[in-house]
Amino acid sequence: MAPPMLVAADTHEVFDTLILSCSDISREQAVSLAVRAKSMGMNVLLLCDGNQEESLEIAASIPSNGFLMLQDLTAESMEKALTGVRNGEMPMPGGLANHLLTSVRRSAAASRGRTPYLTPREQQALGLLAEGLSNKQIARRLGISQHGVKRLVANVLAKLNCPNRTLAVAVALRDGLV
């Protein structure tokens, strides 16, 4: 099978939407076509096989402006989806939306459930941060340099995925780390 190609007719017609069926090509090919179409200013409408969980995952990973399930494909549904895409909407069947939301919720719950591993020294530093101590005060308490404290605090911030000390303390209190 020859690789799929993005072809524009030589009739000077303007094409604004690529309709891409994911059932007969690989994920990489679909992504490549979608990216090329988008770089040409086109919208991308994906036709998905909603009967398989894997095809929904593939569809979610392809840059697109809307989705239409193959089993729901009619002239009316195609016209409605194309009109929606042209109007800046993202047509998406309820089943796919539900699948994507469930996946996002699972991912968020899993990331919240993970307690980052903090070394004993990082735990000490986090406890002192929670007490509101400055780097200089933490250095005195731990018997290390201020530079050492900065490294510890930076490690704690990175492991807790926090941009600042205040948020790190809030996350630590919420997750029971201090």
Secondary structure, 3 states (H helix, E strand, C coil): CCCCCCCCCCCCCCCCEEEEECCCCCHHHHHHHHHHHHHCCCEEEEEECCCCHHHHHHHHHCCCCEEEEHHHCCHHHHHHHHHHHHCCCCCCCHHHHHHHHHHHHHHHHHHHHCCCCCCHHHHHHHHHHHCCCCHHHHHHHHCCCHHHHHHHHHHHHHHHCCCCHHHHHHHHHHCCCC
